[in-house]
Amino acid sequence: MVAETLRTFWKDHFHAVYASHSDAMRRVEEVLRHDPDLDHLPALIQRLLGRQLQDAPNWADRHDRILLVPLPFMGPYLVSMTIEEPEVMLILAFDAERALSQLTAVGRGPDILKLKALADETQLKILYFVSTGERFGGDIVTHLGLSQPGVSRHLRLLTASGLLRVRQEGTSEVLLDL
């Protein structure tokens, strides 16, 4: 009876959810396969979840093997389970979609914000202009012939992507190339 109930639940409810997240689960698996943090569990968990866990440093010491299981809809949680047979193994289940966004956000895999910023011709011109030294925001308006609101929008995108730093000098913004 229980087995039939589980089969029905899988077929009628969870199978479609699982299938809709299978791409993210595969992508996380691929990223993790080549990840240098695999040997450093606390750093890996922090990157997967976006936060630190207190027990993470000790988990690797107590287990012969660690199995990472990306799943759909786990949210910010990490589910851990230890099995003893055939070897002492720690199983860590985590949200594939969340982990994928976390891995991308910290520079693993493609950094979408940087790629979007570099795909814009005006933003490339701004980066080139500030590559020779510090510039004021008003200099870009004059040099590139753009409106002040347009320049501000491009600068917000470039600083959000991490390609440009801005510091205040009085009432003006000084652009610093990274």
N, C-alpha and C positions, 0 to 999 in steps of 0.2 A: 504494500500500500504506500509506504513512504517513497519507495523508488519511483512508482508511477506518478506520485504527486510532484516529485522533483523533475521528472521528465516533462510533465505538463507545464510546470513553471518555466523550465528552460525553453521549451518549444514556443509557448504562448507569450512569454514576457521577456526573458532575458536574452535570448538568442539574437534578436534584432538590435538590442542595445550593444551587445558584445560585438556584433558585426560592424556597427556604425563607428566603433572606436578601434577596430582592428588595425587601421593604418597607423594611428598614434602609438599603439602598443608595439608594432613592428619597428617604427622609427626609433622609439626609446631603446628597444633591444639593440638595434644597430649602433646607436650612439654609445651605449654602455659597453658594447663589445670591444671598442677601441679606446675606452676611457682610462686615462692615467690614474684617476682616483679610485679605481677598483681595489687597489691595495690599501687605501686609506678610508675605511668605512665612515668615520664621522664627517669627513669632507664630502664624500659621495652622498650621504643622507641629507646633508645640509643643501647640496645642490639640487637633489630630487624634490625636496619638500619646501625649500626656501626658508628653513629654520633649523636650529640645532636641537638635538635630543640629548638628554643627560646621560642615558645608558649607552649611547653609541660607541664610545671608546672601548668599553669592556666586551661588547658583543663578539667582536672578532676573536678575542682571546678564549672565549668559552665554547667555540664551535669549530669543527673540522672544516666545514663547508658552509657557504652562504649562497642561498638561492634568491635572486631578485625577480619578483613577479609583477610586471606592470598590468594593471587592471583598469577598467572604466569605473568612474564615479566613486572614487575613494575620498575625494576632497583632500583636505590638508593632512589627512591621517596616514599613519603607517601601521599596518597590522603585522605583528610579528608572531611567529610560531616556531617552536623548537621540536624537532623529532629526534629520536634516539637511534632508530634502525633504518637502514643498514649502517649509517654513520651518524654522528651528532651533526645535525644540520639546522641552521637558522634560515627560516623562510620569511622574507620581507615583501609584503604586498603593498603597492602604492598606486596612486592615480596616474595613469599613463599621460592623459592630456595635461594635467598640472605639471608633471615632471618634464614633459616636452617643452612647455613654455618656460619653466625654470632653467632647463639646460640651455635653451636659446638665449634667455635673458642674461646669463652670466658668461656668455661668450663661447659656449660649446655649440657646435653646429652652426648653421648660418645665422648671423646677426641681422635680422630683418630690418631693424631701424637703420643700421649703417648702410645696408644695401639700398634701401629706399632713398636715403639722403644722397648717396652717390649716383643714383639714377636720374637725379634732377640737374639739368644743365646750369641753372642759376646757382644752385648750391655748390656745384663744382667751381663755378667762377668765383664765388665768395671764398671758398677754401683756397683757391689759387691766389687770390688777392691778399689774403692774410698770411699766406705761407712765407712772405718775405719779411714779416715783422708785425708787431702790434699795430692795430688799426682801430679807429673810432667807428662806431656804427654809422655816423653821418658820412664818413668817407665812402662807405659802400653805396649810399644813396647817390652821391655825386659821381663816383667812378663808374658804377654800373647803370646809372640812370633809372633806378627803381624808386617806387614810392616808399616812404618811411614805414607804413603798415606792411607793405610787401616784404621789405627787408627784415622787419621784426618777426614776421611769420617764418621766414627762412632761417633766421638765427635761432628761433625756438626749436625748430626741427633739427638743426645741426647740433645744438647743445644737448638736446634730448638723446640724440644718437651717440653722443660721446665723441664726435669728431671735432668739436670746437669748444673752447672754454671762454667764458666771459667774466670779466671782473668790473666792478664799478670804480670809476674815478670821478669823484664829484657827482655831477648829475648825468655823466656820460658813461656809456658802456664801452669798454676796451675789449676787443676781440683778440684772443690768443689762439694760435693754431696749435693743435696737438701734434 
